[in-house]
Amino acid sequence: MKNILIHVPHASTYIPEEYRRTALISAEELEEENQFMCDTGVLGLVPPALEENVVAFPYSRLYCDVERFQDDSEPMEAYGMGYIYTRDSKGREMFRPTDAHRAEVSAIYNQHHAELDRRTSEILEEFGKCLIIDLHSFGDTTVNRLFGWTDFPDVCIGTEPDYYSEEIVDGICNLCKGLGLSVAMNYPYRGSMVPNRYFGKKDTGIVSGMLEINKRVRGTRSHGRRPYRSAGVR
Ligand SMILES: [Zn+2]
């Protein structure tokens, strides 16, 4: 075990069949949205030596998004994309979850966060510090469709003020730049995951950084450029 935890919240496309059947868009449209919103292939960026340190959420974000707050403080709730999505990225109504669905998804959400708390505490007990990498990929089209923004970096690093290390962020920036990748801080996404047990606390020993890899970067692999893997999370 190393003092690192890699959180992969959006790499699964699994939606339970009985929930799929309640969708208000067609099965094809749902699957297209599922693929569009998924952080496809991002698990492949994790070096084998760190596979044990991964906590990957096993459901699609269209079913449960563990990176959204459950309460009213969640800004994406306004887009129908809180921890349970009701709208798709085109603004169409996608699901109308029942109370039973909400209870089921809440339980899965809470279980995942309990696991993040537990794994982080284990690392802190052993090492006194824990580096959390919140690992995602993003598509220019997705962000543009949702927010209308343009001009995106190859890699976006998201940070949290109380869980920040200049040394680590500089290290990641230099690694990316060395590979010819452009880097932006907290754009188009900002912040990083901090486990609930430690959120809002100072001097926890936790450094958390979000890595959002632009999907176009991985797409360059087949063009004979240096494999992206080397820009991973070592
Ligand atoms: Zn993501």
Residues whose N, C-alpha, C, O or C-beta is under 5 A from the ligand:
A	BS01	ZN	H10 D39 H136 S137
